[in-house]
Amino acid sequence: MTRTNSKPSAWWSSHVHADRRPFLIGRNKIRAALANDFAVHDFIEVDCASLQTSPGNEAHLHAFGTQAISTDGRSVPLYLHTSPEFACKKLLAAGEKRIVCFAHVYRNRERGPLHHPEFTMVEWYRVEETYESLMRDCARVLALAAETSGTKTFRFRGMEADPFLEPERLSVADAFRHYAKIDLLATIDINGQTDRDALAAALSANGIRSAEDDSWADLFSRVLVERIEPHLGQGRATILDRYPVSEAALARPAADDPRVAERFELYACGVELANAFGELTDADEQKRRFMEEMAEKARIYGETYPIDEDFLAALRLMPQASGIALGFDRLAMLATGATRIDQVLWTPVAETCT
């Protein structure tokens, strides 16, 4: 008898698990290979607590909140971290030089083929080293993941990338000029302030829609998503470099142009894999940027998150460093040939929970 309108089988159904198991075993092998490689390169693996006083202060990141009950019965708000970044930087302030963290992180309002409310992020930091050193790390990580999985080509949604080729390096300004015919830097002044109307006019001239209430950041994101990202990581990985300083709240400005920052993102097959910074260590400037981000969050979503003053205090002691966050599950997807993130998660969060 044929069943109709039946629910999809749960991930723990034996036949579903049997289909997913090769991807999961592949994930484990890549995790072990990366951990060994970081150890060979003198990184200390650290384990950061998931519960934090602040989940981060980026306008479009959404956290899971909870309450801790103190021994005297007081209720204290805590959050599951969206990244181990604050904790890792406190460790740098404490004196660590090279650290790596394989962290479970939590982001609300995220679900899809490439998004999951709980996922694994690999973050690593190099003290007194430039963010170009992280670019070399990225090339090594891609090749190692592919070699471990026995694959020569990453494939996703009709795109292919050779993980053994050195990634191309493309500035955001050049990407806007090449793929959208927009002079992005002409809409940013020497102090990093953005001109919303100038960017809106540039979008209109190139047939890209916009709305009256779109901010400069909204317009920037639309061009990036619609015109640029679909081309990134085709043939080889792409390092999209030198983001506008207004789009890099945790990165220091570039030495040669204060309009842009030492921030890059790594793409393969159109998939964003990593986000890297030459880290900002000016605590006063960092607080100002956090407050701007929370004002934007309040405007759009009607909520804010607390600022971790302990983190700002640590930042005053933190040496110059570069750091990167890589979505490990997405890397495992590309390396094993999976098409959805839940295929490389041992125990996915139930759909009904999100």
Kinemage of the C-alpha trace (Angstrom):
@kinemage 1
@onewidth
@group {chain A} dominant
@subgroup {mainchain}
@vectorlist {calphas} color= white
{ca met a 1} P 0.000 0.000 0.000
{ca thr a 2} L 1.364 3.419 -0.956
{ca arg a 3} L 1.463 6.056 1.773
{ca thr a 4} L 0.674 9.647 0.949
{ca asn a 5} L 1.352 12.853 2.890
{ca ser a 6} L 3.804 10.975 5.119
{ca lys a 7} L 6.457 12.883 7.041
{ca pro a 8} L 10.103 12.518 5.978
{ca ser a 9} L 11.925 9.851 7.932
{ca ala a 10} L 13.877 11.061 10.962
{ca trp a 11} L 17.662 11.268 10.729
{ca trp a 12} L 17.901 8.399 13.208
{ca ser a 13} L 15.940 6.041 10.949
{ca ser a 14} L 18.341 3.279 9.987
{ca his a 15} L 18.013 3.762 6.234
{ca val a 16} L 18.471 7.542 6.496
{ca his a 17} L 21.492 7.099 8.733
{ca ala a 18} L 22.962 4.563 6.312
{ca asp a 19} L 22.719 7.143 3.517
{ca arg a 20} L 24.303 9.868 5.643
{ca arg a 21} L 27.003 7.769 7.277
{ca pro a 22} L 29.666 8.089 4.518
{ca phe a 23} L 29.450 11.876 4.805
{ca leu a 24} L 29.701 11.682 8.594
{ca ile a 25} L 32.736 9.401 8.502
{ca gly a 26} L 34.300 11.775 5.990
{ca arg a 27} L 33.600 14.660 8.349
{ca asn a 28} L 35.404 12.866 11.166
{ca lys a 29} L 38.453 12.221 9.013
{ca ile a 30} L 38.654 15.879 7.985
{ca arg a 31} L 38.266 17.016 11.611
{ca ala a 32} L 41.130 14.745 12.682
{ca ala a 33} L 43.338 15.845 9.767
{ca leu a 34} L 42.805 19.538 10.503
{ca ala a 35} L 43.456 19.102 14.225
{ca asn a 36} L 46.719 17.311 13.437
{ca asp a 37} L 47.746 19.951 10.911
{ca phe a 38} L 47.163 22.790 13.361
{ca ala a 39} L 49.207 20.927 15.971
{ca val a 40} L 52.055 20.475 13.468
{ca his a 41} L 51.988 24.250 12.890
{ca asp a 42} L 52.280 24.961 16.632
{ca phe a 43} L 48.663 25.858 17.362
{ca ile a 44} L 47.239 25.062 20.796
{ca glu a 45} L 43.691 23.708 20.623
{ca val a 46} L 41.456 25.518 23.123
{ca asp a 47} L 37.924 24.773 24.289
{ca cys a 48} L 35.763 27.876 24.811
{ca ala a 49} L 32.613 27.973 26.924
{ca ser a 50} L 29.394 28.321 24.922
{ca leu a 51} L 27.622 30.462 27.551
{ca gln a 52} L 28.654 34.111 27.420
{ca thr a 53} L 27.446 37.447 28.754
{ca ser a 54} L 27.175 38.691 25.168
{ca pro a 55} L 26.678 36.581 22.034
{ca gly a 56} L 28.371 39.182 19.858
{ca asn a 57} L 27.363 42.588 18.588
{ca glu a 58} L 26.732 42.306 14.866
{ca ala a 59} L 23.412 43.710 13.701
{ca his a 60} L 22.304 40.710 11.648
{ca leu a 61} L 23.435 37.891 13.942
{ca his a 62} L 20.686 36.427 16.131
{ca ala a 63} L 21.408 34.546 19.330
{ca phe a 64} L 19.749 32.035 21.635
{ca gly a 65} L 19.253 33.530 25.085
{ca thr a 66} L 18.827 31.825 28.433
{ca gln a 67} L 18.834 32.602 32.154
{ca ala a 68} L 21.301 31.454 34.790
{ca ile a 69} L 19.994 31.236 38.346
{ca ser a 70} L 22.587 32.309 40.898
{ca thr a 71} L 23.075 30.575 44.233
{ca asp a 72} L 21.056 33.322 45.920
{ca gly a 73} L 18.190 32.956 43.448
{ca arg a 74} L 18.935 35.912 41.151
{ca ser a 75} L 18.265 35.556 37.437
{ca val a 76} L 21.246 36.418 35.233
{ca pro a 77} L 20.854 36.624 31.423
{ca leu a 78} L 23.311 34.584 29.360
{ca tyr a 79} L 23.592 33.707 25.688
{ca leu a 80} L 24.881 30.810 23.634
{ca his a 81} L 27.758 32.270 21.671
{ca thr a 82} L 27.456 32.924 17.936
{ca ser a 83} L 31.241 32.595 17.750
{ca pro a 84} L 34.067 31.816 20.194
{ca glu a 85} L 35.758 35.061 19.127
{ca phe a 86} L 35.459 37.041 22.369
{ca ala a 87} L 36.744 34.113 24.439
{ca cys a 88} L 39.623 33.439 22.032
{ca lys a 89} L 40.749 37.061 22.107
{ca lys a 90} L 40.727 37.020 25.911
{ca leu a 91} L 43.124 34.067 25.658
{ca leu a 92} L 45.356 36.140 23.367
{ca ala a 93} L 45.318 38.894 25.988
{ca ala a 94} L 46.314 36.241 28.523
{ca gly a 95} L 49.418 35.419 26.512
{ca glu a 96} L 48.570 32.667 24.020
{ca lys a 97} L 50.230 33.104 20.614
{ca arg a 98} L 48.628 30.593 18.241
{ca ile a 99} L 45.293 29.029 19.116
{ca val a 100} L 42.597 27.062 17.318
{ca cys a 101} L 39.093 26.276 18.537
{ca phe a 102} L 36.640 23.744 17.092
{ca ala a 103} L 33.486 25.245 18.606
{ca his a 104} L 29.821 24.427 18.491
{ca val a 105} L 28.127 27.778 17.874
{ca tyr a 106} L 24.483 28.816 17.802
{ca arg a 107} L 22.620 31.204 15.512
{ca asn a 108} L 18.913 31.849 15.577
{ca arg a 109} L 16.771 32.551 12.504
{ca glu a 110} L 19.053 30.371 10.349
{ca arg a 111} L 17.929 27.210 8.547
{ca gly a 112} L 18.524 25.935 5.027
{ca pro a 113} L 20.840 23.842 2.847
{ca leu a 114} L 23.839 25.871 4.061
{ca his a 115} L 22.526 27.052 7.445
{ca his a 116} L 21.766 25.278 10.718
{ca pro a 117} L 20.925 26.696 14.164
{ca glu a 118} L 23.849 24.793 15.701
{ca phe a 119} L 27.013 24.174 13.723
{ca thr a 120} L 30.776 23.851 14.085
{ca met a 121} L 33.056 26.803 13.569
{ca val a 122} L 36.828 26.499 13.409
{ca glu a 123} L 38.521 29.688 14.599
{ca trp a 124} L 42.244 30.241 14.703
{ca tyr a 125} L 44.456 33.179 15.608
{ca arg a 126} L 48.056 34.185 14.927
{ca val a 127} L 49.635 36.817 17.194
{ca glu a 128} L 51.954 39.352 15.536
{ca glu a 129} L 51.259 37.882 12.083
{ca thr a 130} L 49.521 39.531 9.149
{ca tyr a 131} L 46.163 38.456 7.825
{ca glu a 132} L 47.913 37.331 4.643
{ca ser a 133} L 49.209 34.426 6.733
{ca leu a 134} L 45.569 33.341 7.123
{ca met a 135} L 45.197 33.311 3.343
{ca arg a 136} L 47.995 30.773 3.164
{ca asp a 137} L 46.272 28.780 5.911
{ca cys a 138} L 43.071 28.741 3.850
{ca ala a 139} L 44.841 27.300 0.819
{ca arg a 140} L 46.359 24.580 2.990
{ca val a 141} L 43.052 23.753 4.711
{ca leu a 142} L 41.188 23.379 1.406
{ca ala a 143} L 43.830 21.083 -0.037
{ca leu a 144} L 44.014 19.013 3.147
{ca ala a 145} L 40.225 18.540 3.300
{ca ala a 146} L 40.173 17.417 -0.328
{ca glu a 147} L 43.161 15.118 0.051
{ca thr a 148} L 41.664 13.522 3.175
{ca ser a 149} L 38.380 12.912 1.363
{ca gly a 150} L 40.015 11.622 -1.799
{ca thr a 151} L 38.395 14.257 -3.980
{ca lys a 152} L 40.027 16.343 -6.693
{ca thr a 153} L 37.160 18.768 -7.275
{ca phe a 154} L 34.661 20.554 -5.074
{ca arg a 155} L 31.174 20.723 -6.612
{ca phe a 156} L 28.046 22.542 -5.503
{ca arg a 157} L 24.958 23.691 -7.412
{ca gly a 158} L 26.588 23.386 -10.803
{ca met a 159} L 29.854 25.088 -9.834
{ca glu a 160} L 33.263 23.471 -9.539
{ca ala a 161} L 36.507 24.487 -7.837
{ca asp a 162} L 39.929 22.862 -7.719
{ca pro a 163} L 40.899 22.858 -4.019
{ca phe a 164} L 44.573 22.333 -4.852
{ca leu a 165} L 44.941 25.570 -6.820
{ca glu a 166} L 46.034 28.727 -5.020
{ca pro a 167} L 42.916 30.873 -4.386
{ca glu a 168} L 42.494 34.012 -6.448
{ca arg a 169} L 42.601 37.262 -4.461
{ca leu a 170} L 39.979 39.830 -5.427
{ca ser a 171} L 39.227 43.114 -3.671
{ca val a 172} L 35.613 43.988 -2.937
{ca ala a 173} L 36.003 47.199 -4.942
{ca asp a 174} L 37.291 45.281 -7.975
{ca ala a 175} L 34.470 42.755 -7.633
{ca phe a 176} L 31.862 45.550 -7.613
{ca arg a 177} L 33.511 47.122 -10.642
{ca his a 178} L 33.821 43.862 -12.585
{ca tyr a 179} L 30.507 42.152 -11.797
{ca ala a 180} L 28.182 45.101 -11.129
{ca lys a 181} L 29.835 48.056 -12.966
{ca ile a 182} L 29.767 50.060 -9.716
{ca asp a 183} L 32.546 52.270 -8.314
{ca leu a 184} L 32.037 51.316 -4.670
{ca leu a 185} L 34.845 53.423 -3.212
{ca ala a 186} L 33.302 56.544 -4.752
{ca thr a 187} L 30.473 56.127 -2.216
{ca ile a 188} L 32.814 56.072 0.818
{ca asp a 189} L 34.719 59.104 2.118
{ca ile a 190} L 38.206 59.180 3.595
{ca asn a 191} L 36.789 58.763 7.121
{ca gly a 192} L 34.879 55.635 6.133
{ca gln a 193} L 31.499 57.373 6.070
{ca thr a 194} L 29.162 56.007 3.413
{ca asp a 195} L 26.931 57.857 0.935
{ca arg a 196} L 23.658 55.971 0.669
{ca asp a 197} L 22.203 58.088 -2.144
{ca ala a 198} L 25.317 57.746 -4.301
{ca leu a 199} L 25.229 53.962 -3.992
{ca ala a 200} L 21.479 53.856 -4.664
{ca ala a 201} L 22.028 55.870 -7.854
{ca ala a 202} L 24.754 53.469 -8.948
{ca leu a 203} L 22.420 50.511 -8.389
{ca ser a 204} L 19.646 52.166 -10.353
{ca ala a 205} L 21.991 52.933 -13.249
{ca asn a 206} L 22.848 49.247 -13.448
{ca gly a 207} L 19.329 47.852 -13.178
{ca ile a 208} L 19.525 46.691 -9.558
{ca arg a 209} L 16.417 47.272 -7.474
{ca ser a 210} L 16.427 49.243 -4.220
{ca ala a 211} L 13.888 50.585 -1.764
{ca glu a 212} L 13.564 54.017 -0.188
{ca asp a 213} L 14.304 52.691 3.282
{ca asp a 214} L 17.365 50.679 2.237
{ca ser a 215} L 20.503 51.755 4.069
{ca trp a 216} L 23.934 51.837 2.429
{ca ala a 217} L 24.638 48.487 4.088
{ca asp a 218} L 21.407 47.028 2.660
{ca leu a 219} L 22.370 48.155 -0.833
{ca phe a 220} L 25.905 46.811 -0.436
{ca ser a 221} L 24.584 43.414 0.647
{ca arg a 222} L 22.134 43.240 -2.246
{ca val a 223} L 24.840 43.768 -4.842
{ca leu a 224} L 27.115 41.305 -3.093
{ca val a 225} L 24.470 38.581 -2.945
{ca glu a 226} L 22.867 39.118 -6.353
{ca arg a 227} L 25.760 40.132 -8.598
{ca ile a 228} L 29.016 39.008 -6.994
{ca glu a 229} L 28.739 35.904 -4.804
{ca pro a 230} L 27.361 33.685 -7.621
{ca his a 231} L 30.694 34.148 -9.441
{ca leu a 232} L 33.059 33.527 -6.528
{ca gly a 233} L 35.024 30.326 -6.164
{ca gln a 234} L 34.460 29.112 -9.728
{ca gly a 235} L 37.395 27.061 -10.989
{ca arg a 236} L 39.386 27.820 -7.861
{ca ala a 237} L 38.636 29.314 -4.450
{ca thr a 238} L 38.291 33.091 -4.171
{ca ile a 239} L 39.556 35.327 -1.381
{ca leu a 240} L 37.312 38.403 -1.416
{ca asp a 241} L 39.488 41.009 0.260
{ca arg a 242} L 39.460 44.595 1.623
{ca tyr a 243} L 35.864 45.069 2.711
{ca pro a 244} L 34.580 48.610 3.349
{ca val a 245} L 35.464 49.556 6.905
{ca ser a 246} L 31.757 49.980 7.710
{ca glu a 247} L 31.291 46.274 6.887
{ca ala a 248} L 34.137 45.076 9.102
{ca ala a 249} L 33.218 45.911 12.693
{ca leu a 250} L 35.998 43.791 14.205
{ca ala a 251} L 38.785 44.508 11.700
{ca arg a 252} L 41.431 47.219 11.614
{ca pro a 253} L 41.551 49.701 8.710
{ca ala a 254} L 43.977 48.989 5.871
{ca ala a 255} L 47.237 50.904 6.249
{ca asp a 256} L 47.077 52.293 2.700
{ca asp a 257} L 43.371 53.217 2.534
{ca pro a 258} L 41.187 54.024 5.573
{ca arg a 259} L 38.037 53.416 3.509
{ca val a 260} L 38.632 49.671 3.590
{ca ala a 261} L 39.582 47.151 6.245
{ca glu a 262} L 41.796 44.108 6.645
{ca arg a 263} L 38.942 41.684 6.166
{ca phe a 264} L 38.548 38.856 3.682
{ca glu a 265} L 36.067 36.078 3.056
{ca leu a 266} L 36.874 32.722 1.462
{ca tyr a 267} L 34.526 31.269 -1.179
{ca ala a 268} L 34.446 27.994 -3.073
{ca cys a 269} L 31.696 27.077 -5.565
{ca gly a 270} L 29.803 30.220 -4.557
{ca val a 271} L 29.756 29.068 -0.918
{ca glu a 272} L 31.110 31.379 1.773
{ca leu a 273} L 33.475 29.284 3.882
{ca ala a 274} L 35.425 31.686 6.102
{ca asn a 275} L 35.638 35.242 7.406
{ca ala a 276} L 39.009 36.691 8.448
{ca phe a 277} L 40.345 39.884 10.018
{ca gly a 278} L 43.449 41.750 10.816
{ca glu a 279} L 42.066 42.231 14.309
{ca leu a 280} L 41.036 45.610 15.674
{ca thr a 281} L 42.694 46.181 19.069
{ca asp a 282} L 41.514 49.750 19.780
{ca ala a 283} L 38.991 49.133 22.579
{ca asp a 284} L 37.386 52.589 22.337
{ca glu a 285} L 36.886 52.269 18.585
{ca gln a 286} L 35.596 48.731 19.050
{ca lys a 287} L 32.991 49.911 21.558
{ca arg a 288} L 31.896 52.691 19.205
{ca arg a 289} L 31.425 50.177 16.395
{ca phe a 290} L 29.518 47.796 18.667
{ca met a 291} L 27.162 50.606 19.663
{ca glu a 292} L 26.582 51.469 16.005
{ca glu a 293} L 25.827 47.823 15.235
{ca met a 294} L 23.378 47.576 18.138
{ca ala a 295} L 21.646 50.791 17.061
{ca glu a 296} L 21.164 49.236 13.634
{ca lys a 297} L 19.913 46.009 15.211
{ca ala a 298} L 17.401 47.966 17.279
{ca arg a 299} L 16.228 49.809 14.155
{ca ile a 300} L 15.698 46.660 12.125
{ca tyr a 301} L 14.792 43.991 14.691
{ca gly a 302} L 13.737 45.920 17.788
{ca glu a 303} L 16.305 44.253 20.058
{ca thr a 304} L 19.915 44.566 21.175
{ca tyr a 305} L 22.521 42.470 22.981
{ca pro a 306} L 24.720 43.634 25.852
{ca ile a 307} L 28.293 44.702 25.208
{ca asp a 308} L 30.881 42.523 26.942
{ca glu a 309} L 32.874 45.083 28.917
{ca asp a 310} L 35.200 42.298 30.062
{ca phe a 311} L 36.077 41.689 26.406
{ca leu a 312} L 36.818 45.385 25.867
{ca ala a 313} L 39.081 45.368 28.922
{ca ala a 314} L 40.947 42.358 27.515
{ca leu a 315} L 41.220 44.052 24.135
{ca arg a 316} L 43.331 46.800 25.724
{ca leu a 317} L 45.915 44.122 26.560
{ca met a 318} L 45.618 42.050 23.406
{ca pro a 319} L 48.616 42.164 21.042
{ca gln a 320} L 48.284 42.679 17.308
{ca ala a 321} L 46.851 39.536 15.765
{ca ser a 322} L 44.989 38.056 12.833
{ca gly a 323} L 42.054 35.692 13.167
{ca ile a 324} L 39.654 33.672 11.053
{ca ala a 325} L 36.397 31.775 11.466
{ca leu a 326} L 35.683 28.887 9.084
{ca gly a 327} L 32.381 27.042 8.749
{ca phe a 328} L 33.613 23.499 9.230
{ca asp a 329} L 30.360 21.813 8.186
{ca arg a 330} L 30.329 23.672 4.857
{ca leu a 331} L 33.903 22.610 4.206
{ca ala a 332} L 32.926 19.017 5.021
{ca met a 333} L 29.999 19.308 2.587
{ca leu a 334} L 32.199 20.374 -0.308
{ca ala a 335} L 34.909 17.844 0.470
{ca thr a 336} L 32.557 14.865 0.823
{ca gly a 337} L 30.092 15.790 -1.927
{ca ala a 338} L 27.136 16.389 0.403
{ca thr a 339} L 24.420 18.743 -0.855
{ca arg a 340} L 22.892 19.840 2.482
{ca ile a 341} L 24.474 20.773 5.765
{ca asp a 342} L 22.349 18.300 7.741
{ca gln a 343} L 24.039 15.449 5.834
{ca val a 344} L 27.325 16.188 7.626
{ca leu a 345} L 25.830 16.772 11.098
{ca trp a 346} L 25.728 13.677 13.295
{ca thr a 347} L 22.537 14.747 15.106
{ca pro a 348} L 20.735 17.606 13.323
{ca val a 349} L 18.331 19.839 15.228
{ca ala a 350} L 14.742 18.823 14.492
{ca glu a 351} L 12.997 21.057 11.952
{ca thr a 352} L 10.110 21.606 14.370
{ca cys a 353} L 12.535 23.254 16.811
{ca thr a 354} L 13.317 26.131 14.468
